[in-house]
Amino acid sequence: MLALKLTAKDTVATALDDAKPGDRVELLLHGEDRREAVTAQEPIPFGFKVCATPMKKGDLVIKYGLPIGRATRDIRVGELVHVHNIEGCRGRGDLEEKK
C-alpha cells in the first residue's frame, strides 16, 4: 500500500489505497525518489491519514507542510490519524491568546 507525504516535515501521510492491520505502508515523499515503510496498526481507508512520525499528546499534526490540528493522545507510527485522536486548532476562539 502506498501513502503520500508532500513535505519532509509532514507527520502524517495520505493513504492512496486501503490498508489492513499488518500491511506494509510505503510512504512516498512527493518529488523525491525516496521511500520509507511503516506497518499499519489498524485499518487505514483510502484518503485517510496514517501516522508517519510518533506524536505525543499536544503535538502538532502536520499535513502538506502545515499544522492541521493537535494530537489529543499519543499516536504511534502506522495508526489511523482522524477525529478520534486529533482536534482542530484553527479558527477556535477558545484557543485564542487572552490579552
TIBA-494941 format. One record per atom (N, C-alpha, C): x, y, z. Coordinates in steps of 0.2 Angstrom, whole numbers, padded with zeros to 4 digits, always signed. Layout:
N
XYZ...
END
This chain:
99
+0004-0006+0000+0000+0000+0000+0004+0006+0000+0002+0011-0003+0006+0017-0004+0003+0023+0000+0006+0028+0003+0004+0034+0006+0008+0039+0004+0006+0045+0003+0010+0051+0001+0011+0057+0006+0017+0059+0007+0019+0065+0011+0021+0070+0006+0018+0076+0007+0020+0081+0002+0027+0085+0004+0028+0085+0011+0034+0088+0013+0038+0083+0018+0044+0084+0019+0048+0080+0023+0046+0081+0031+0043+0087+0032+0041+0088+0039+0034+0086+0041+0030+0083+0036+0024+0080+0037+0024+0075+0042+0020+0075+0047+0019+0069+0052+0014+0064+0050+0010+0065+0045+0006+0060+0043+0006+0060+0035+0004+0054+0032+0004+0053+0025-0003+0051+0023-0005+0053+0017-0012+0051+0015-0012+0045+0011-0016+0040+0013-0017+0033+0010-0019+0034+0003-0016+0030-0001-0018+0030-0008-0021+0024-0010-0023+0020-0005-0026+0013-0005-0029+0011+0002-0033+0006+0002-0035+0004+0009-0029+0000+0012-0028+0000+0018-0023-0005+0022-0026-0008+0027-0024-0014+0028-0027-0018+0034-0021-0019+0039-0023-0020+0045-0018-0021+0051-0012-0026+0048-0006-0024+0049-0001-0028+0047+0002-0027+0040-0002-0023+0036+0001-0021+0029+0007-0017+0030+0011-0018+0025+0017-0013+0024+0014-0007+0020+0015-0001+0023+0013+0005+0020+0020+0009+0018+0021+0010+0012+0026+0013+0009+0025+0021+0009+0029+0025+0012+0027+0032+0012+0032+0035+0007+0028+0038+0002+0032+0042-0004+0032+0049-0002+0038+0052-0003+0039+0059-0002+0039+0062-0009+0034+0067-0010+0032+0070-0016+0039+0073-0019+0040+0072-0025+0046+0075-0029+0053+0072-0027+0053+0066-0023+0059+0063-0022+0058+0056-0023+0064+0052-0025+0064+0045-0026+0066+0042-0019+0062+0043-0014+0064+0040-0008+0058+0038-0004+0058+0032-0001+0053+0029+0002+0055+0026+0009+0050+0027+0014+0051+0024+0020+0045+0019+0021+0045+0014+0025+0040+0010+0026+0038+0010+0034+0031+0009+0035+0028+0008+0041+0023+0002+0041+0021+0000+0047+0016-0006+0047+0010-0003+0049+0004-0004+0046-0002-0002+0048-0004-0005+0054-0006-0001+0059-0008-0004+0066-0015-0005+0066-0019-0003+0061-0026-0004+0061-0029-0002+0054-0035-0003+0052-0037-0002+0046-0036+0006+0044-0033+0007+0038-0032+0014+0036-0036+0014+0029-0042+0018+0029-0045+0018+0022-0042+0023+0017-0043+0022+0011-0041+0026+0006-0043+0034+0007-0038+0038+0007-0039+0045+0008-0038+0048+0015-0037+0043+0019-0037+0045+0027-0029+0045+0028-0028+0048+0034-0021+0049+0036-0018+0043+0040-0012+0042+0039-0008+0037+0043-0002+0040+0046-0001+0039+0053+0004+0042+0056+0011+0040+0054+0015+0045+0052+0022+0043+0049+0027+0045+0054+0026+0049+0059+0031+0050+0064+0027+0050+0071+0030+0047+0076+0027+0046+0083+0025+0053+0085+0019+0054+0088+0017+0060+0091+0015+0059+0098+0016+0064+0102+0014+0064+0109+0008+0068+0109+0004+0067+0115-0002+0071+0116+0000+0079+0116-0003+0083+0112-0002+0090+0112+0002+0092+0106+0006+0087+0102+0010+0089+0097+0006+0091+0091+0008+0095+0087+0005+0097+0081+0005+0092+0076+0000+0091+0072-0001+0086+0067+0000+0090+0060+0005+0088+0056+0007+0092+0050+0006+0088+0044+0002+0091+0040+0000+0088+0033+0001+0093+0028+0004+0092+0022+0005+0096+0017+0009+0102+0019+0014+0101+0024+0018+0106+0027+0015+0111+0032+0009+0110+0034+0005+0114+0038+0002+0111+0044+0001+0114+0049-0002+0111+0055-0010+0110+0054-0013+0105+0055-0020+0104+0054-0023+0102+0060-0020+0101+0066-0023+0100+0072-0017+0098+0077-0020+0096+0083-0015+0094+0088-0018+0087+0090-0013+0082+0092-0014+0076+0095-0018+0076+0101-0023+0073+0102-0027+0073+0109-0024+0067+0113-0020+0063+0110-0017+0057+0114-0010+0055+0110-0006+0051+0113+0000+0049+0109-0003+0045+0103+0001+0045+0098-0001+0042+0092+0005+0038+0089+0004+0032+0088+0010+0028+0086+0011+0028+0078+0017+0027+0076+0018+0026+0069+0013+0020+0066+0010+0021+0061+0006+0016+0057-0002+0016+0060-0003+0021+0065-0010+0021+0067-0014+0026+0062-0021+0025+0062-0025+0030+0059-0025+0036+0062-0025+0042+0059-0025+0049+0062-0031+0052+0059-0036+0053+0064-0043+0056+0062-0046+0059+0068-0052+0060+0068-0055+0064+0073-0055+0061+0080-0054+0055+0081-0053+0051+0087-0047+0052+0091-0042+0055+0087-0035+0056+0091-0032+0063+0089-0036+0067+0085-0033+0074+0084-0039+0079+0085-0038+0085+0086-0043+0090+0086-0040+0096+0082-0044+0100+0079-0043+0106+0075-0040+0111+0080-0036+0115+0077-0033+0121+0081-0034+0128+0077-0037+0128+0072-0038+0134+0068-0045+0136+0069-0045+0143+0069-0052+0146+0070-0056+0145+0076-0052+0143+0082-0055+0141+0088-0055+0147+0093-0060+0150+0094-0060+0156+0099-0057+0154+0106-0059+0147+0108-0057+0145+0115-0049+0144+0115-0046+0144+0110-0038+0143+0110-0035+0150+0109-0038+0155+0107-0035+0162+0106-0032+0164+0112-0026+0167+0111-0022+0170+0117-0026+0176+0120-0027+0176+0127-0030+0181+0130-0026+0187+0131-0029+0193+0130-0025+0199+0131-0026+0202+0138
END
